[in-house]
Amino acid sequence: MLNLQEFQAEKDEFFASHPQSPLTHEQKREFKGLKYFPQNSALRLEVLVEVFSTQETVSIQTTGGEPRSYRRFGRFKFEVDGQAAELTLYSNQDGFFLPFVDSLAGKETYPAGRYLEVEQSADGNFMVDFNLAYNPYCAYNDTWSCPLTPAENHLKVAIRAGEKSFHE
């Protein structure tokens, strides 16, 4: 994988010029790049997910009003600055999905939360790199519909990694 700065530069280029960018034409004219927290190696984790014995299907509400179905796959625990935290990992036909809201939501991060896609390694653990946390497309304009973070993934800790709020 590219280093984090190269990844962020490519993402900024995509947002600025690609036809599938979530930004409107007006936003692209003023766009100077996304805002990110400094890289935080302490928030690049390899975690063991406790897989739920019953992986129930849940409907997660979206900003557009139509719910989307996900399976509650499992849960993992971790620490941030000495504070315990835990998150539920979801899955669907597209893979694993990790939405979360941290204590910075509405201040430094998007109020409805950020997302991560995680992959399982050959040993069964998961790489959870919060430096890759990103805002859903609905953070940029209202034409996008995005899953809202379930209450069980609202953290009391601050995740100072990944994308910050988008400011036009």
C-alpha positions in Angstrom: 0.0 0.0 0.0 1.1 3.5 -0.6 2.3 5.5 2.4 -0.4 7.6 4.1 0.7 10.9 2.6 0.6 9.5 -1.0 -2.8 7.9 -0.2 -4.2 11.2 1.0 -2.7 13.1 -2.0 -4.4 10.6 -4.4 -7.7 10.9 -2.6 -7.5 14.7 -2.8 -6.8 14.5 -6.5 -9.8 12.2 -6.9 -12.0 14.6 -5.0 -10.8 17.6 -7.0 -11.1 16.1 -10.5 -12.8 12.7 -10.9 -16.3 12.6 -12.3 -17.3 10.2 -9.4 -16.1 12.6 -6.7 -18.7 13.3 -4.0 -18.1 17.0 -4.5 -20.4 19.2 -6.5 -18.9 21.3 -9.4 -19.1 24.4 -7.2 -17.3 22.6 -4.4 -14.5 21.4 -6.7 -13.8 24.9 -7.8 -13.0 25.9 -4.2 -11.5 22.6 -3.1 -8.0 22.8 -1.6 -7.8 19.3 -0.1 -9.3 17.3 2.7 -8.2 17.9 6.3 -6.5 15.1 8.2 -5.2 14.4 11.6 -1.4 13.7 11.8 -0.5 10.0 11.3 -1.0 8.2 14.6 0.8 4.8 14.7 -0.9 4.0 18.0 -4.2 3.9 16.2 -3.0 1.3 13.6 -4.2 -1.9 15.3 -4.2 -5.6 14.6 -7.3 -6.9 16.6 -8.9 -10.2 17.3 -12.6 -9.9 16.6 -14.9 -12.0 18.8 -17.2 -13.4 16.2 -20.9 -13.4 17.3 -22.3 -17.0 17.4 -25.5 -15.6 15.9 -24.8 -13.1 13.2 -28.1 -11.4 13.1 -29.1 -9.2 10.2 -29.8 -5.6 11.2 -31.2 -2.6 9.3 -29.1 0.5 9.6 -30.9 3.7 8.9 -29.4 6.0 6.2 -29.3 9.8 5.8 -31.6 9.3 2.8 -34.2 7.4 4.9 -34.0 4.0 3.3 -32.4 1.4 5.7 -29.6 -0.9 4.5 -29.0 -4.5 5.8 -25.9 -5.6 7.4 -24.9 -8.6 9.5 -23.5 -8.0 13.0 -20.3 -9.9 12.5 -18.4 -9.5 15.8 -16.9 -7.2 18.3 -13.4 -6.2 19.3 -11.8 -4.3 22.2 -8.9 -1.9 22.1 -7.4 1.0 24.0 -7.0 4.7 23.1 -4.8 6.8 25.3 -5.2 4.3 28.1 -9.0 4.2 27.8 -10.9 1.1 27.0 -13.1 1.1 23.9 -15.0 -1.5 21.8 -16.6 -1.5 18.4 -18.9 -3.9 16.5 -17.9 -4.9 13.0 -20.6 -5.3 10.4 -20.6 -7.2 7.0 -22.5 -7.4 3.8 -21.9 -8.6 0.3 -19.3 -5.9 -0.2 -17.2 -7.0 2.8 -16.6 -5.7 6.3 -17.8 -2.3 7.4 -16.8 -0.4 10.5 -18.8 2.8 11.2 -17.9 4.8 14.3 -18.6 8.1 16.1 -15.9 9.3 18.4 -15.9 12.1 21.1 -14.7 14.6 18.5 -17.9 14.2 16.4 -19.4 17.6 15.7 -16.2 19.4 16.8 -13.3 18.1 14.7 -15.0 15.1 12.9 -18.2 14.6 11.0 -21.1 14.5 13.4 -22.7 11.4 12.0 -19.4 9.5 12.2 -16.6 8.1 10.0 -16.1 4.8 8.3 -13.4 2.1 7.9 -13.2 -0.9 5.7 -11.2 -3.6 7.3 -9.9 -6.9 6.0 -9.2 -10.2 7.8 -5.7 -11.5 7.6 -4.7 -15.1 7.1 -4.3 -15.6 10.8 -7.9 -14.5 11.5 -7.1 -11.1 13.0 -8.2 -7.8 11.5 -6.2 -4.7 10.6 -8.0 -1.6 11.9 -6.1 1.5 10.8 -7.9 4.5 12.1 -5.5 6.7 10.0 -7.6 5.5 7.0 -10.9 6.6 8.7 -12.9 8.6 6.2 -16.1 10.7 6.0 -19.1 9.2 4.2 -20.0 10.9 1.0 -23.1 12.5 2.7 -20.6 14.6 4.6 -19.9 16.6 1.5 -23.4 17.2 0.2 -27.0 16.1 0.7 -27.4 14.2 -2.6 -25.7 11.1 -1.1 -27.3 8.6 1.3 -25.1 7.0 3.9 -25.6 4.6 6.7 -25.8 6.2 10.1 -23.5 4.9 12.8 -25.4 2.5 15.2 -25.5 3.6 18.8 -23.3 0.6 19.8 -20.4 2.2 17.8 -20.5 5.6 19.6 -17.2 5.9 21.4 -16.5 8.1 24.4 -12.8 8.3 23.3 -11.3 10.6 20.8 -9.9 9.0 17.6 -7.3 11.5 16.5 -6.5 9.8 13.2 -8.0 9.9 9.7 -10.1 12.6 8.1 -11.4 15.6 9.9 -14.7 17.4 9.2 -15.1 18.8 5.7 -15.2 22.6 5.6 -16.1 24.3 2.3 
